[in-house]
Amino acid sequence: MTERTDHAAPCVEEAEETVEKLRAALAGAGIGLPSLGLDAGSIARTAPCPLVELGRCSVDAAARLAAALMASADDRSTPR
């Protein structure tokens, strides 16, 4: 195996773990993105460079996601 293909499996595994963490975090905020997953084209290459596919969602899910992100930004900007 070459250095590029040796990197492939761990890279894809890390991406899969990240998608699951994101799915859990979104679920904790009451948000579901049904199309959330890895982009098949980005992992089908000899040396994959995984992309996360957020996909399409309902307007309600988009509104909840926006509210969660804005609340998080507000939390970070508040002095402690």
C-alpha positions as CSV (number, residue, x, y, z in Angstrom):
1,M,0.0,0.0,0.0
2,T,1.1,3.5,-0.6
3,E,1.1,6.3,2.0
4,R,-2.0,7.8,0.4
5,T,-4.1,4.6,0.7
6,D,-2.7,3.8,4.2
7,H,-4.4,7.0,5.2
8,A,-7.7,6.2,3.7
9,A,-9.3,3.8,6.2
10,P,-8.5,6.0,9.3
11,C,-9.6,9.1,7.5
12,V,-13.0,7.6,6.6
13,E,-13.4,6.1,10.1
14,E,-12.7,9.5,11.7
15,A,-15.3,11.1,9.3
16,E,-17.9,8.5,10.2
17,E,-17.3,9.1,13.9
18,T,-17.6,12.9,13.4
19,V,-20.9,12.4,11.6
20,E,-22.2,10.3,14.5
21,K,-21.1,13.0,17.0
22,L,-22.8,15.7,14.9
23,R,-26.0,13.5,14.6
24,A,-26.0,13.1,18.4
25,A,-25.4,16.8,19.1
26,L,-28.2,17.8,16.7
27,A,-30.6,15.3,18.3
28,G,-29.8,16.7,21.7
29,A,-30.9,20.1,20.3
30,G,-34.1,18.5,18.9
31,I,-32.8,18.7,15.3
32,G,-32.8,15.9,12.8
33,L,-31.1,16.1,9.4
34,P,-32.3,13.0,7.6
35,S,-29.7,13.2,4.8
36,L,-26.8,13.6,7.2
37,G,-23.9,11.3,6.2
38,L,-20.7,11.0,4.3
39,D,-20.7,12.2,0.7
40,A,-20.3,8.9,-1.3
41,G,-18.3,10.5,-4.1
42,S,-15.7,11.9,-1.7
43,I,-15.0,8.5,-0.2
44,A,-15.1,6.5,-3.4
45,R,-11.7,7.8,-4.5
46,T,-8.4,5.9,-4.1
47,A,-7.3,8.4,-1.5
48,P,-10.6,9.5,0.1
49,C,-11.0,13.0,1.4
50,P,-14.4,12.6,3.1
51,L,-16.9,15.4,2.9
52,V,-19.9,15.5,5.3
53,E,-23.2,15.8,3.4
54,L,-25.7,17.8,5.6
55,G,-28.4,17.3,3.0
56,R,-31.8,18.7,2.8
57,C,-34.0,19.3,5.8
58,S,-37.4,20.8,6.7
59,V,-37.8,24.5,7.3
60,D,-38.5,23.7,10.9
61,A,-35.2,21.8,11.2
62,A,-33.4,24.7,9.5
63,A,-35.0,27.2,11.9
64,R,-34.0,25.1,14.9
65,L,-30.5,24.8,13.6
66,A,-30.2,28.5,13.2
67,A,-31.6,29.2,16.7
68,A,-29.1,26.7,18.2
69,L,-26.2,28.2,16.4
70,M,-27.2,31.8,17.3
71,A,-27.7,30.7,21.0
72,S,-24.2,29.2,21.0
73,A,-22.7,32.3,19.5
74,D,-24.5,34.4,22.1
75,D,-23.1,32.1,24.9
76,R,-19.5,32.5,23.5
77,S,-19.8,36.3,23.3
78,T,-21.1,36.7,26.9
79,P,-18.2,37.6,29.3
80,R,-17.8,35.3,32.2
